[in-house]
Amino acid sequence: MRAPVVIALCWICALLAAAPADATEGGPKAQGEGPSAYVSVAGAPGDGEQVLSAALAKHLSAMGVKQASAFEADTYDIQGTVGIGPAKGGKETVTIIWVVLGPDGNQLGVTRQTKDIKKGSLDKKWGSAADAAAAAAAADIVKLLRQAGR
């Protein structure tokens, strides 16, 4: 699970090393700056919406994607939707669908996560489950952003 993070960090370091020395001068979106993204989550029980969106923003930030507000221009929109359904043996299935939209509103791609968990375990606090889900999704999301040419 750490390999995608290491690969993404190496990719970011290579981009920074290849950037011209004056990349930070001359404009608000100078060459070499990473993309900005607004992360939102809907449908999660308990504190999931807040904790999951904060965890993903943290992991994306570590990979060079700056956190943005919903009202900033030229930002990507990352929308998470959580669904929980029944599973066998006292478990339930959690599905998280992450949709990545470009600054122009066009969909760049979708990544999905599915996991069976103990029934009711996310009804109040998500805790480390949010961090694990965000860490797993971040590499796929950064890959979609890279494919968009940023």
N, C-alpha and C positions, 0 to 999 in steps of 0.2 A: 504494500500500500504506500510505502514511502518512495518507491521508484518514480511514480508520476510526478511527485512533488520535486524530487531532485532534478528530473528532466526539465520540468518547467522553470525551475530556478536557473539551471544552466542556460536555457534558452533566453531568459531575461538578461542574464549576465552578458551573453554574447551580443544581444541587441544593444545593451548599454556600452559595451566596449567598441562596437562598430559605429556608434553615433558620433557625428562630428563634434569637435570641441566646443563650437558655438551653438550647440543644439538647444541650450536653455535660454538663449538670448533671442530677442526680437519678436516674440509674440506669445499670446496666451496658450496656444497649442503648438509649441515648438516641436521639431522632430525629436524623436527619442523619448517623448513622454508616453507613458502607458495609457491605455484606455480608461475611461471612467464608466462605472456601472451603478445602477440603482437596483437593489435586491428587495423583493417583496415575497411574502409567503401567505397563502390563504388556505383555509380548511383544516389546519392542524389543531388538535385538541390541546387543552392545557395552555402552557406558555410557549407552545411550539412555534407559533407564527413569529413571535419576537426573537426567541432564542435561535431558531433555525436561520432566520434572515441575518442576524448578527454574526452567527458562526460562519455562514458562507461569505459574508462581506470580509470577515477577518482572514479567511483562507485565500480569498481572491486578492486581498491586499498584499499578502505575503508573496503572491505570484505576480505582483506588479499592476494589478487592476485597482485603481483608486475608487473609493466609495463616493457616490454622488447622491444628491437629493433627487426627488422625483421631478423637480422643477428646473434642473440644470439642462442646458442645451448640449447637444453633441455627446450624449451618454447612451450607453447600452441599457436595456431594461431586462432584468432577469427575474422571471416570474415563476415562483414555486407553487405548486398545488399539491396538497396532501390529501390522500384518500385512505380510509381505513375500512377493511372488510373482514368478514369472518374467515377463519381458518380452522382446521381440525385440531382436536386435542387441547382445548383451552388456550388457543393462540388466535391471533388476528394478523392479517396481512396489511402492512403499511406500504403504500406506493407514493413516491414523490416524483412528480413530473416537473422538470425544469425547462422552461421555454426561454430561449435567448432571442431578443429582438434587437435589431440594429438601431442606430440613432434616427433612421428614417422610418422606423416602425415595421420594417420587413422582418419576418421571422428568419433567423439564421440557422436555427436547429433546435432539437429537443433531446434531452437526456432523461432517462428514467431510472429509478431505483425501486427495488421491491425487496421487502424483508418480512419474514414471519417473526413475531414477537409475542411475549406473554400478554394475554388479553388484559387490557386496562393499564399496562405499564407506562403509557404516555399520556394518560388522562389528566395528569397534573403537571409534572415536571419532566422535561425532555433530557436535561443534563447532558451527559456524555454522548447520548444517542444523537443529539443535534450536531455535535462536533464531528462525530464519525460520519454522519450522512453528508455534512458539508465538505469534509475533507475528501470524501470519495467523489463528490460531484464537481468540485473545483477544477480538477484536471481536465475533465470533459468540457467544461464551460470555457476554460482558457483555450482549449483546442479550437472550439467554435469561434472564439474571438480572433484567434490567429488566422483562421481560414477566411475571415472577413477582411483581412488585410491590415489589421492594426498591429 
